[in-house]
Each structure stands twice: as C-alpha cells, then as structure tokens.
Amino acid sequence: MTKRYRFGSGNLALVILLTIPSVGVAQLTGVEDGEWRYLGGDAGHTRSAPWLNQIDASNFSDLEVAWIWRGNNFGSGVEYTFRATPVFVDGVLYTVAGQRRQVIAVEAATGETLWTFREPETMRYLRSPRTDFGKGIAYAEEDGRGVIYITTPAYFLWALDAKTGRPLENWGTSVMLPHFS
C-alpha cells in the first residue's frame, strides 16, 4: 500500500511565506552613506550600519566627547527622558525635545541648534494626554527638498521644511473634528 501526501494550498502558502522574508532580508544591506534617514536606519528597519567600523575594542577607550546638546530651553529633564531616535541627513540631526515634543534640527559636527518648531497652543495642545511621549520624526524627500513629518501631542500631522523648520506652504488642510476644538 502506498502512502500519498497532499500538498494543499495551505501548505503552499506556508512555504511561500517562509521564503519571502529571506529573499527580502538578503537584499537589505543596512544604512549607507553614513546617514540614518529612518527610525530604524533604512527603509527595511535593519538598524545596521556596516560602514561604522572605525570603533572597536582597541580604540574605544580613546574616544572623547565631541559636544553635548543641552535641552535647557525645552523644560526640565530633557536629557534623561529623551526617547526619540534622531534622524541623520546631510550633516543634520533631526529629533524631538521636551514634554511637548518640539522638533529640533542640530548641526551634527558642532551640536549647534539650527532651528526648532513648536506647534501652536490650541486647546487640543494644552489638554493633550500625550505630553512627554513620542517616537520622533520622519524624513522624506518631496519635490527635491527635505521634509520632516511629526505627529504632535495635539494629534496634528505637520510637514516641515528640513532646512528652515517652517511648515510647508499649501500642504494639507485643517479638518475640524467634533469634540476636538
């Protein structure tokens, strides 16, 4: 008597699902050009920087602090409640600071604050339960310029010019929601 095995569509789907991730991971090589444009480094969220091999056990003790960014203007405790992963593009670090998650741009070579953005104080902003919470910003290239996206404590989505920190002109429209004035 011969045993027969059924290879149904469920088994085929399982084989395909197990194969696809390995193909995708093989193509991702991590961050390139020394930039960290996404929360996880690259679009694949690999958190990998293969070019970052200058620091190892033999020279770790020789490292020195280049600069310390002070968040004194953003409220108390900024240095030790910092929860956002900065994005690094074209020599600038972009992140959020303070309880109200103001967006900041910092010159990576010097630690100088280039610009800041704080959302207007609306009733939603003032009563927000989301103070001192947030994962940071997102960066994208739109029509040849850098754009910083942030969801603020008042639950607004802002698009900022990466060079100036000003809100993009003609971007989005205000939508009033009931009970969120």
Secondary structure, 3 states (H helix, E strand, C coil): CCCCCCCCHHHHHHHHHHHHHHHHHHHCCCCCCCCECECCECCCCCCCCCCCCCCCCCCHHHCCCCCCCCCHHHCCCCCCCCCCCCEEECCEEEEEECCCCEEEEEECCCCCEEEEECCCCCHHHHCCCCCCCCCCCEEEEECCEEEEEEECCCCCEEEEECCCCCECCCCCCCCCCCCCC
